[in-house]
């Protein structure tokens, strides 16, 4: 997560929306965890930049249904500007096909495995984009 945060901060984003099944709990003490003095995950400069960035924590719609009522109000995509009709679950939709690659890629070298998984994810995204247009 911190590598992604680092890259997003490098782009100069002023708002970051994080969708996570347990965002209602995970966001608590998040900054303290990534800035822990024994093992900081971001540089002091990036931490200052993160402090100046709006970070919005949301729970995907399917998972939100099983949370307490307070979560629905505070962590819902429906009540958040610029993301209201997002379900937040789409990142999990390609797991079934990626799980099938586990046995095929487990003995590959790191780079080859990364390329293979990246190709599979790009294909999944392409297939999703093509079928949405029909």
C-alpha positions in Angstrom: 0.0 0.0 0.0 2.8 2.4 0.8 4.4 2.0 -2.6 1.1 3.0 -4.2 0.7 5.9 -1.8 4.2 7.0 -2.7 3.5 6.9 -6.4 0.1 8.8 -5.9 1.8 11.4 -3.8 4.5 11.8 -6.4 1.8 12.7 -9.0 0.6 15.5 -6.7 -2.9 14.2 -6.1 -4.9 16.3 -3.6 -7.4 13.6 -2.8 -7.0 9.8 -2.4 -10.0 7.5 -2.1 -9.2 4.1 -0.5 -11.8 1.3 -0.9 -11.2 -1.5 1.6 -13.4 -4.2 3.1 -12.6 -3.0 6.6 -11.7 0.6 6.0 -13.8 1.6 9.0 -11.2 -0.1 11.3 -8.1 0.0 9.1 -8.1 3.8 8.9 -7.7 4.1 12.6 -4.1 4.9 13.5 -3.1 4.4 9.8 -0.8 7.4 9.8 0.9 6.3 13.1 1.5 2.8 11.6 3.1 4.1 8.4 5.2 6.7 10.3 6.3 4.3 13.1 9.8 5.4 14.1 11.2 1.8 14.1 10.0 1.1 10.5 8.7 4.1 8.7 7.0 3.3 5.4 7.1 6.8 4.0 9.8 9.4 4.1 9.2 12.5 6.3 8.6 14.5 3.1 6.0 12.1 1.8 4.3 12.1 5.3 4.0 15.9 5.2 2.6 15.6 1.7 0.1 13.0 2.9 -1.0 15.3 5.7 -1.9 17.9 3.1 -3.9 15.4 1.0 -7.5 14.5 1.6 -7.7 10.7 2.3 -11.2 9.3 2.0 -11.8 5.8 3.4 -14.7 3.8 2.0 -16.1 0.3 2.4 -17.3 -1.4 -0.9 -21.0 -1.6 -1.2 -21.3 -5.4 -0.9 -19.2 -5.5 2.3 -20.9 -2.5 3.8 -24.2 -4.4 4.1 -22.7 -6.6 6.8 -21.2 -3.6 8.8 -22.9 -1.8 11.6 -25.2 1.2 10.8 -22.6 3.8 11.7 -20.3 2.5 9.0 -23.0 2.9 6.3 -23.2 6.6 7.0 -19.6 7.4 7.3 -18.0 4.9 4.8 -20.5 4.6 2.0 -19.8 5.3 -1.6 -23.4 6.6 -2.0 -22.8 9.6 0.2 -19.3 10.5 -1.0 -18.7 13.2 -3.6 -17.5 12.1 -7.1 -17.8 8.3 -6.3 -21.5 7.9 -5.5 -22.3 5.2 -8.1 -19.1 3.2 -7.7 -19.5 -0.2 -6.1 -15.9 -0.6 -5.0 -16.0 -4.3 -5.5 -14.7 -4.6 -9.1 -11.1 -5.1 -8.0 -12.1 -8.5 -6.6 -13.9 -9.6 -9.8 -10.8 -11.0 -11.5 -9.6 -13.1 -8.5 -11.2 -16.3 -9.8 -9.3 -16.1 -13.1 -6.1 -15.0 -11.4 -6.3 -17.8 -8.8 -6.1 -20.3 -11.8 -2.7 -18.8 -12.6 -1.3 -19.6 -9.2 -0.2 -23.1 -10.1 1.1 -22.0 -13.5 3.2 -19.2 -12.2 4.4 -20.4 -8.8 7.7 -21.8 -10.2 8.4 -18.8 -12.5 11.1 -16.2 -11.7 9.9 -13.0 -10.1 10.0 -10.9 -13.3 8.3 -13.6 -15.5 5.6 -14.1 -12.9 5.0 -10.4 -12.6 4.7 -10.0 -16.4 2.4 -13.0 -16.7 0.0 -11.7 -13.9 0.2 -8.2 -15.4 -0.8 -9.6 -18.8 -3.7 -11.5 -17.2 -5.0 -8.3 -15.4 -4.7 -6.2 -18.6 -6.7 -8.8 -20.5 -9.3 -8.9 -17.8 -9.6 -5.1 -17.9 -9.8 -5.1 -21.8 -12.4 -7.8 -21.7 -14.5 -5.8 -19.2 -14.2 -2.6 -21.3 -15.2 -4.4 -24.5 -18.3 -6.1 -22.9 -19.5 -2.9 -21.3 -19.8 -1.3 -24.7 -22.3 -3.9 -26.0 
